[in-house]
Amino acid sequence: MVKIVTDILKLKIPRDLTEASLSGAGLSIVAALAMVFLFGMELSEYLSVTTSTSVIVDKSSDGDFLRIDFNFSFPALSCEFASVDVSDVLGTNRLNLTKTVRKFTIDSNLRPTGYEFQSRPATNVIKHDEKVDEESLEGAFVFTSDNFDKYAHQFPITAVNFYAPWCYWSQRLRPSWEKAAKIIRERYDPEMDGRIFLGKVDCTQEADLCRRHHIQGYPSIRIFRKGSDIRSDHGHHEHESYYGDRDTDSLVQTMENLIASLPSESQKLALEDKLNVENAKRAAPSAGGCRIEGYVRVKKVPGNLIVSARSDAHSFDASQMNMSHVVHHLSFGRKLTPRAMSDLKRLIPYIGNSHDRLNGLSFINERDLGANITEYLLLIAGCIDLHASMEHYLQIVKTEVITRKDYQLVEEYEYTAHSSVAHSLHIPVARFHLELSPMQVLITEQQKSFSHFITNVCAIIGGVFTVAGIAESILHNTIRLMKKVELGKNF
């Protein structure tokens, strides 16, 4: 032990480590700056997050159903007939969903024109007269573009049947409407009484008049009230639509109740009968467009989300249907919490922007046209003949990100979209074909451990110190050698 201590005391510290020099001071400063720089780089790498990506079989935590949130605007589809349907390859076929879907009337510029459109309640098959009385087939007044405004403002109540001669439902309504008009005219002579007036409009002959009142399905029974039918800034009459039974007795009773409602609203309520007129009449759409928003739940199998014009008691002219639309929002999966949404914004570089690929895009039924308001006006005005469906093919894949914050799981559905125009003989629709992938992408955030960070910091300090020592030793010995050479020359 004594020998070891003696050997240590005999150790001699190199002179280059004990002698101060200007070069040594400069080298020390450079070494210190190098340590600080490398430490900063290591700290930045420690605080940064790396990701690893893998593809696995879909093990979704949200079950066997997928939620679809949407917000579409159809400038030329009336809320009166707009229907949201879903179907899939397993045989599911749900029509006219209303529980989670809301509709708002809009004008051709996509601006809202009123309150939420209330869909009529589900009813049984509408009743018609079984027997046709040929003698009563001419009882309703024929309206034209020239005389419509005159009579609509002349009588307190004007009921109009907008029809098309080729329509099956218009043909079934015709005898009942004509007979009811004849009965009402005999009871309430327009010249003597003047409280109510019944008429009809042939939409194949008066296309402009029907378009002005946003008639998209035949027959459409509209009720105009004097004093409330003033044209608004959007160019329409305030009026109601009748959705009740179409037999003669029901029509006559409805007209009687309308007449009874003229003195006061209280009398109207007192005279309503079992026909439940309030359920049969609802405000008609004040514009020809509709904004549809809400959500649906579908099975995770190939299927379709369809927006179309649908009615069990109306006919549609396919050549006049225009399914041009704007996709304001379309997303899949559960709605994210605010915390998950903040993480999603941070994780956008990992998952991309394909989760909202269609958002804000416009689709019209003519390849040569762009998507602006002027072209919408041309389409709605009937200057372009459209008989086509808009088809969207969506391939959907789920992406899960396991974050480093308490192992939080962020779920997002990404999709690719391809759109096209499909011509057919059927009623045009806007169809979203859904193809869900059985695989999912799993992205895991990874961060270096603190022990790895400390080890690298120690390695930086030791490495820089060693390199600086070697450099100082070489520099010091070089200077000494040069001094010796100079001394040798002098002697």
C-alpha positions as CSV (number, residue, x, y, z in Angstrom):
1,M,0.0,0.0,0.0
2,V,2.9,2.4,0.9
3,K,4.5,1.5,-2.5
4,I,1.3,2.5,-4.4
5,V,1.1,5.9,-2.6
6,T,4.8,6.5,-3.3
7,D,4.3,5.7,-7.0
8,I,1.4,8.1,-7.2
9,L,3.4,10.9,-5.6
10,K,6.1,10.3,-8.2
11,L,3.6,10.9,-11.1
12,K,4.4,14.0,-13.0
13,I,1.6,16.1,-14.5
14,P,2.3,17.0,-18.1
15,R,3.6,20.4,-18.6
16,D,1.0,21.2,-21.3
17,L,-1.7,20.9,-18.7
18,T,0.0,23.1,-16.1
19,E,1.4,25.9,-18.3
20,A,-0.9,28.7,-19.3
21,S,-0.8,29.8,-22.9
22,L,-2.8,31.9,-25.3
23,S,-3.4,28.9,-27.7
24,G,-4.6,26.8,-24.8
25,A,-7.1,29.4,-23.7
26,G,-8.5,29.7,-27.2
27,L,-8.8,25.9,-27.5
28,S,-10.6,25.7,-24.2
29,I,-13.1,28.3,-25.4
30,V,-13.7,26.4,-28.6
31,A,-14.1,23.2,-26.6
32,A,-16.7,24.8,-24.3
33,L,-18.7,26.1,-27.3
34,A,-18.6,22.7,-28.9
35,M,-19.9,21.1,-25.6
36,V,-22.8,23.6,-25.5
37,F,-23.7,23.1,-29.1
38,L,-23.6,19.3,-28.9
39,F,-25.6,19.4,-25.6
40,G,-28.3,21.6,-27.3
41,M,-28.5,19.2,-30.2
42,E,-28.9,16.2,-27.9
43,L,-31.5,18.0,-25.8
44,S,-33.5,18.9,-28.9
45,E,-33.4,15.2,-30.1
46,Y,-34.4,14.1,-26.6
47,L,-37.5,16.4,-26.6
48,S,-38.5,15.5,-30.2
49,V,-40.8,12.6,-31.0
50,T,-40.2,10.0,-33.6
51,T,-42.9,7.7,-35.0
52,S,-43.1,4.1,-36.2
53,T,-45.8,3.0,-38.6
54,S,-47.3,-0.5,-39.0
55,V,-50.2,-2.0,-40.8
56,I,-52.4,-4.4,-38.8
57,V,-55.9,-6.0,-39.0
58,D,-58.5,-3.5,-38.0
59,K,-59.2,-3.9,-34.3
60,S,-61.5,-0.9,-33.9
61,S,-62.6,0.1,-30.5
62,D,-65.8,1.7,-31.9
63,G,-67.5,-1.6,-32.7
64,D,-69.0,-2.8,-35.9
65,F,-70.6,0.5,-36.8
66,L,-69.2,3.6,-38.4
67,R,-70.5,7.1,-37.9
68,I,-70.6,9.4,-40.9
69,D,-71.0,13.2,-40.3
70,F,-72.0,15.3,-43.3
71,N,-73.1,18.7,-44.4
72,F,-74.2,19.1,-48.0
73,S,-75.9,21.9,-49.9
74,F,-78.1,21.1,-53.0
75,P,-79.0,24.4,-54.7
76,A,-81.7,22.7,-56.9
77,L,-83.1,20.0,-54.6
78,S,-86.1,21.0,-52.5
79,C,-86.2,20.1,-48.8
80,E,-89.7,19.0,-49.4
81,F,-88.5,15.8,-51.1
82,A,-84.8,15.6,-50.1
83,S,-84.1,12.1,-48.6
84,V,-81.0,10.6,-47.0
85,D,-80.8,6.8,-47.5
86,V,-78.2,4.2,-46.6
87,S,-77.7,0.7,-47.9
88,D,-75.0,-2.0,-47.7
89,V,-74.1,-5.4,-49.2
90,L,-75.7,-7.2,-46.2
91,G,-79.1,-6.1,-47.3
92,T,-79.6,-3.1,-45.0
93,N,-81.7,-0.5,-46.7
94,R,-82.9,2.5,-44.6
95,L,-84.8,5.2,-46.5
96,N,-85.5,8.8,-45.7
97,L,-83.6,9.1,-42.4
98,T,-84.9,12.0,-40.3
99,K,-84.0,11.3,-36.6
100,T,-80.4,12.4,-37.0
101,V,-80.7,14.5,-40.2
102,R,-81.7,18.2,-40.4
103,K,-82.7,20.2,-43.5
104,F,-82.6,23.9,-44.1
105,T,-84.0,25.8,-47.2
106,I,-81.3,27.7,-49.1
107,D,-81.3,29.8,-52.3
108,S,-79.2,29.4,-55.4
109,N,-76.4,31.3,-53.6
110,L,-76.4,28.7,-50.8
111,R,-77.7,31.3,-48.4
112,P,-80.3,30.1,-45.8
113,T,-83.8,31.6,-46.4
114,G,-85.6,30.6,-43.2
115,Y,-85.8,28.2,-40.3
116,E,-85.2,24.5,-40.3
117,F,-87.5,22.6,-42.6
118,Q,-89.8,20.3,-40.7
119,S,-90.3,17.0,-42.5
120,R,-93.9,15.7,-42.5
121,P,-94.6,12.8,-40.2
122,A,-94.7,9.3,-41.5
123,T,-98.2,8.4,-42.7
124,N,-99.9,5.4,-44.2
125,V,-100.8,5.1,-47.9
126,I,-102.5,8.3,-49.0
127,K,-106.2,7.7,-49.8
128,H,-107.7,8.4,-53.2
129,D,-111.1,8.1,-54.7
130,E,-111.7,4.7,-56.0
131,K,-114.4,5.6,-58.5
132,V,-114.0,8.3,-61.2
133,D,-117.0,10.4,-62.0
134,E,-116.5,11.6,-65.6
135,E,-119.0,14.4,-65.2
136,S,-117.0,16.2,-62.5
137,L,-113.6,16.3,-64.3
138,E,-113.8,20.0,-65.0
139,G,-114.3,21.9,-61.8
140,A,-110.9,23.7,-61.1
141,F,-109.8,26.9,-62.6
142,V,-106.9,26.8,-65.0
143,F,-104.0,29.0,-63.8
144,T,-101.4,30.4,-66.2
145,S,-98.4,32.6,-65.8
146,D,-100.5,35.6,-66.9
147,N,-103.4,35.2,-64.4
148,F,-101.8,33.5,-61.4
149,D,-100.7,36.5,-59.5
150,K,-104.0,38.3,-60.1
151,Y,-106.1,35.5,-58.5
152,A,-103.5,34.6,-55.8
153,H,-103.8,38.1,-54.4
154,Q,-107.6,38.4,-55.0
155,F,-109.0,35.7,-52.7
156,P,-108.2,35.1,-49.0
157,I,-107.4,31.5,-49.7
158,T,-106.2,30.0,-53.0
159,A,-105.6,26.3,-53.3
160,V,-103.6,25.2,-56.4
161,N,-102.8,21.7,-57.7
162,F,-99.5,21.7,-59.6
163,Y,-99.6,18.6,-61.7
164,A,-98.2,16.9,-64.8
165,P,-100.5,14.9,-67.1
166,W,-98.1,12.0,-67.4
167,C,-97.8,11.6,-63.7
168,Y,-99.6,8.5,-62.2
169,W,-100.3,10.3,-58.9
170,S,-101.6,13.4,-60.7
171,Q,-104.0,11.2,-62.7
172,R,-105.3,9.7,-59.5
173,L,-105.7,13.1,-57.9
174,R,-107.4,14.7,-60.8
175,P,-111.0,13.4,-60.3
176,S,-111.0,14.1,-56.6
177,W,-109.5,17.6,-57.1
178,E,-112.0,18.5,-59.8
179,K,-115.0,17.2,-57.8
180,A,-113.8,19.0,-54.7
181,A,-113.3,22.2,-56.6
182,K,-116.8,22.0,-58.0
183,I,-118.3,21.4,-54.6
184,I,-116.4,24.3,-53.0
185,R,-117.4,26.6,-55.9
186,E,-121.1,25.7,-55.4
187,R,-120.8,26.3,-51.6
188,Y,-118.6,29.4,-51.8
189,D,-119.3,31.2,-55.0
190,P,-116.1,33.2,-55.9
191,E,-118.2,36.1,-57.1
192,M,-120.7,36.1,-54.1
193,D,-118.6,34.7,-51.3
194,G,-115.0,35.1,-52.5
195,R,-113.3,33.4,-49.5
196,I,-111.7,30.5,-51.3
197,F,-110.7,29.6,-54.9
198,L,-109.4,26.3,-56.2
199,G,-107.3,26.0,-59.4
200,K,-104.7,23.9,-61.1
201,V,-101.5,24.4,-63.1
202,D,-100.2,22.1,-65.8
203,C,-96.4,22.1,-65.2
204,T,-95.7,20.8,-68.7
205,Q,-97.4,23.9,-70.1
206,E,-96.4,26.4,-67.4
207,A,-92.8,25.3,-66.6
208,D,-91.7,28.8,-65.6
209,L,-94.6,29.2,-63.2
210,C,-93.9,25.9,-61.6
211,R,-90.2,26.6,-61.4
212,R,-90.9,29.9,-59.7
213,H,-92.8,28.1,-57.0
214,H,-90.2,25.4,-56.6
215,I,-92.4,22.6,-57.8
216,Q,-90.2,19.5,-58.0
217,G,-92.7,16.7,-57.4
218,Y,-96.1,16.0,-58.9
219,P,-98.7,16.6,-57.8
220,S,-98.0,19.4,-55.3
221,I,-101.0,21.0,-53.6
222,R,-100.1,24.5,-52.4
223,I,-102.3,26.8,-50.3
224,F,-101.8,30.6,-50.7
225,R,-103.2,33.1,-48.2
226,K,-103.9,36.7,-49.1
227,G,-101.7,39.1,-47.2
228,S,-99.1,36.5,-46.5
229,D,-98.2,35.7,-50.1
230,I,-96.2,38.9,-50.8
231,R,-93.0,38.2,-52.7
232,S,-89.9,38.3,-50.5
233,D,-86.3,39.2,-51.5
234,H,-85.9,35.6,-52.6
235,G,-88.7,35.8,-55.1
236,H,-91.3,33.4,-53.7
237,H,-94.8,33.4,-52.1
238,E,-95.2,32.4,-48.5
239,H,-97.5,29.3,-48.7
240,E,-98.2,25.9,-47.3
241,S,-98.1,22.4,-48.8
242,Y,-100.9,19.9,-48.3
243,Y,-99.7,16.3,-47.6
244,G,-103.0,14.7,-46.5
245,D,-105.4,12.3,-48.1
246,R,-106.4,13.0,-51.7
247,D,-110.0,11.7,-51.7
248,T,-112.8,14.1,-52.3
249,D,-114.2,14.1,-48.8
250,S,-110.8,14.9,-47.3
251,L,-110.1,17.7,-49.7
252,V,-113.5,19.3,-49.1
253,Q,-113.1,19.0,-45.4
254,T,-109.7,20.6,-45.6
255,M,-111.0,23.5,-47.6
256,E,-113.9,23.9,-45.1
257,N,-111.3,24.1,-42.2
258,L,-109.3,26.6,-44.1
259,I,-112.4,28.8,-44.5
260,A,-113.2,28.4,-40.9
261,S,-109.7,29.5,-39.9
262,L,-110.3,32.9,-41.6
263,P,-112.1,34.7,-38.7
264,S,-109.6,33.8,-36.0
265,E,-107.1,31.2,-35.1
266,S,-109.1,30.1,-32.1
267,Q,-112.1,29.1,-34.3
268,K,-109.7,27.1,-36.5
269,L,-108.5,25.1,-33.5
270,A,-112.0,24.5,-32.4
271,L,-113.2,23.2,-35.8
272,E,-110.3,20.8,-36.5
273,D,-111.5,17.3,-36.7
274,K,-109.9,13.8,-36.7
275,L,-108.2,14.5,-40.0
276,N,-105.6,16.4,-38.1
277,V,-105.2,19.1,-40.6
278,E,-102.1,20.5,-39.0
279,N,-100.3,17.3,-39.7
280,A,-101.6,17.3,-43.3
281,K,-100.4,20.9,-44.0
282,R,-96.9,22.2,-43.4
283,A,-95.0,25.2,-44.7
284,A,-93.8,24.7,-48.2
285,P,-90.1,25.3,-48.9
286,S,-89.5,29.0,-49.6
287,A,-86.7,28.3,-52.0
288,G,-85.6,25.5,-54.4
289,G,-82.4,24.4,-52.5
290,C,-81.7,22.5,-49.4
291,R,-78.8,22.2,-47.0
292,I,-78.7,18.7,-45.4
293,E,-76.6,18.1,-42.3
294,G,-76.4,15.5,-39.6
295,Y,-75.0,12.0,-39.1
296,V,-75.8,8.3,-39.8
297,R,-74.4,5.1,-38.5
298,V,-73.6,2.3,-41.0
299,K,-72.1,-1.1,-40.7
300,K,-68.4,-1.5,-41.6
301,V,-69.1,-3.2,-44.9
302,P,-69.3,-1.8,-48.4
303,G,-72.3,0.3,-48.8
304,N,-73.8,3.6,-50.0
305,L,-74.9,6.9,-48.6
306,I,-77.5,8.4,-51.0
307,V,-79.2,11.8,-51.2
308,S,-82.1,11.9,-53.6
309,A,-85.6,13.1,-54.2
310,R,-88.1,10.6,-52.7
311,S,-91.8,10.5,-52.1
312,D,-94.4,7.7,-51.8
313,A,-97.1,9.8,-53.5
314,H,-95.3,12.0,-56.0
315,S,-93.7,11.6,-59.3
316,F,-90.5,13.3,-60.5
317,D,-89.3,14.4,-64.0
318,A,-85.8,12.9,-64.2
319,S,-84.8,15.2,-67.0
320,Q,-85.4,18.2,-64.8
321,M,-83.7,16.9,-61.7
322,N,-80.4,18.6,-60.9
323,M,-78.2,17.0,-58.2
324,S,-75.4,19.6,-58.2
325,H,-74.1,19.9,-54.7
326,V,-71.4,21.3,-52.4
327,V,-69.7,19.2,-49.7
328,H,-69.1,21.4,-46.7
329,H,-68.1,18.6,-44.5
330,L,-67.8,14.8,-44.7
331,S,-66.0,12.8,-42.0
332,F,-66.0,9.3,-40.5
333,G,-65.7,8.0,-37.0
334,R,-66.5,9.3,-33.6
335,K,-66.3,13.0,-32.9
336,L,-63.0,13.9,-31.2
337,T,-62.8,15.5,-27.8
338,P,-61.2,19.0,-27.6
339,R,-58.0,17.4,-26.2
340,A,-57.9,14.8,-29.0
341,M,-58.6,17.6,-31.5
342,S,-55.5,19.5,-30.3
343,D,-53.4,16.4,-30.6
344,L,-54.8,15.8,-34.1
345,K,-53.6,19.2,-35.2
346,R,-50.2,18.3,-33.9
347,L,-50.3,14.9,-35.6
348,I,-51.4,16.2,-39.0
349,P,-47.9,15.7,-40.5
350,Y,-48.2,12.0,-39.6
351,I,-51.7,11.3,-40.9
352,G,-51.9,13.9,-43.7
353,N,-55.0,15.9,-44.7
354,S,-57.0,13.1,-46.4
355,H,-59.5,12.9,-43.6
356,D,-61.3,15.9,-45.1
357,R,-60.5,15.4,-48.8
358,L,-63.9,16.5,-50.1
359,N,-64.6,19.4,-47.7
360,G,-65.4,22.6,-49.5
361,L,-65.6,21.1,-53.0
362,S,-68.4,21.7,-55.5
363,F,-69.8,19.1,-57.9
364,I,-72.1,19.9,-60.8
365,N,-73.5,17.7,-63.5
366,E,-71.7,19.2,-66.5
367,R,-68.0,18.5,-67.2
368,D,-67.5,21.7,-69.2
369,L,-68.6,24.0,-66.4
370,G,-66.8,25.2,-63.3
371,A,-68.3,25.5,-59.9
372,N,-69.5,29.1,-59.3
373,I,-72.7,30.8,-58.6
374,T,-73.3,31.9,-62.2
375,E,-73.3,28.4,-63.4
376,Y,-75.6,27.3,-60.6
377,L,-78.1,29.9,-61.7
378,L,-77.9,28.5,-65.3
379,L,-78.5,25.0,-64.0
380,I,-81.4,26.0,-61.8
381,A,-83.0,28.1,-64.5
382,G,-83.1,25.1,-66.8
383,C,-80.7,26.4,-69.4
384,I,-78.8,23.1,-69.2
385,D,-80.5,19.8,-69.6
386,L,-79.2,17.5,-66.9
387,H,-80.2,13.9,-66.4
388,A,-77.2,12.5,-64.4
389,S,-76.2,11.3,-61.0
390,M,-73.1,12.4,-59.1
391,E,-71.1,9.4,-58.0
392,H,-68.4,9.5,-55.3
393,Y,-66.2,6.5,-54.7
394,L,-64.6,6.6,-51.3
395,Q,-62.0,4.1,-50.0
396,I,-61.7,4.5,-46.3
397,V,-58.9,3.3,-44.0
398,K,-58.6,3.8,-40.3
399,T,-55.5,5.4,-38.7
400,E,-54.7,5.1,-35.0
401,V,-52.0,7.2,-33.3
402,I,-50.8,6.2,-29.8
403,T,-49.5,9.4,-28.4
404,R,-46.8,9.8,-25.7
405,K,-49.3,11.7,-23.4
406,D,-50.5,9.0,-21.0
407,Y,-50.7,6.6,-24.0
408,Q,-53.7,8.4,-25.4
409,L,-55.2,6.9,-28.5
410,V,-56.3,9.2,-31.4
411,E,-58.5,7.6,-34.0
412,E,-59.0,9.1,-37.4
413,Y,-60.5,7.8,-40.7
414,E,-58.7,8.8,-43.9
415,Y,-60.2,8.3,-47.3
416,T,-59.5,8.7,-51.0
417,A,-62.2,10.1,-53.2
418,H,-62.9,9.8,-56.9
419,S,-66.0,11.5,-58.4
420,S,-67.7,11.1,-61.7
421,V,-71.0,11.8,-63.5
422,A,-73.2,8.7,-64.3
423,H,-76.0,9.0,-66.8
424,S,-79.0,6.7,-66.5
425,L,-82.7,6.4,-67.0
426,H,-83.5,6.6,-63.3
427,I,-84.0,9.5,-61.0
428,P,-80.6,11.3,-60.5
429,V,-79.1,10.9,-57.1
430,A,-75.9,11.9,-55.3
431,R,-74.3,8.7,-54.2
432,F,-71.3,8.1,-52.0
433,H,-70.0,4.6,-52.4
434,L,-68.2,3.5,-49.2
435,E,-65.4,0.9,-49.3
436,L,-63.9,0.2,-45.8
437,S,-60.5,-1.4,-45.6
438,P,-60.1,-4.4,-43.3
439,M,-56.6,-3.2,-42.4
440,Q,-55.7,-0.2,-40.3
441,V,-52.6,2.0,-40.0
442,L,-51.1,2.1,-36.5
443,I,-48.7,5.0,-35.7
444,T,-46.9,5.0,-32.4
445,E,-45.0,8.0,-31.0
446,Q,-41.6,7.2,-29.5
447,Q,-39.3,9.3,-27.3
448,K,-35.7,8.6,-26.1
449,S,-35.4,7.6,-22.5
450,F,-33.8,9.9,-19.9
451,S,-31.0,7.4,-19.2
452,H,-30.1,7.5,-22.8
453,F,-30.1,11.3,-22.7
454,I,-27.8,11.3,-19.6
455,T,-25.4,8.8,-21.2
456,N,-25.1,10.8,-24.4
457,V,-24.5,14.0,-22.4
458,C,-21.7,12.3,-20.4
459,A,-20.2,11.0,-23.7
460,I,-20.3,14.5,-25.1
461,I,-18.5,16.0,-22.1
462,G,-15.9,13.3,-22.0
463,G,-15.4,13.2,-25.7
464,V,-14.9,16.9,-26.1
465,F,-12.6,17.0,-23.1
466,T,-10.5,14.2,-24.5
467,V,-10.3,15.6,-28.0
468,A,-9.4,19.1,-26.6
469,G,-6.6,17.5,-24.5
470,I,-5.2,15.7,-27.6
471,A,-5.4,18.8,-29.7
472,E,-3.7,20.9,-26.9
473,S,-1.0,18.3,-26.5
474,I,-0.2,18.3,-30.2
475,L,-0.3,22.1,-30.4
476,H,2.0,22.5,-27.3
477,N,4.5,19.9,-28.5
478,T,4.6,21.5,-32.0
479,I,5.3,24.9,-30.5
480,R,8.1,23.5,-28.3
481,L,9.7,21.7,-31.3
482,M,9.6,24.9,-33.3
483,K,11.3,26.9,-30.6
484,K,14.0,24.3,-30.3
485,V,14.7,24.4,-34.0
486,E,14.9,28.2,-33.9
487,L,17.4,28.1,-30.9
488,G,19.5,25.6,-32.9
489,K,19.7,27.9,-35.8
490,N,20.8,30.8,-33.7
491,F,23.7,28.9,-32.3
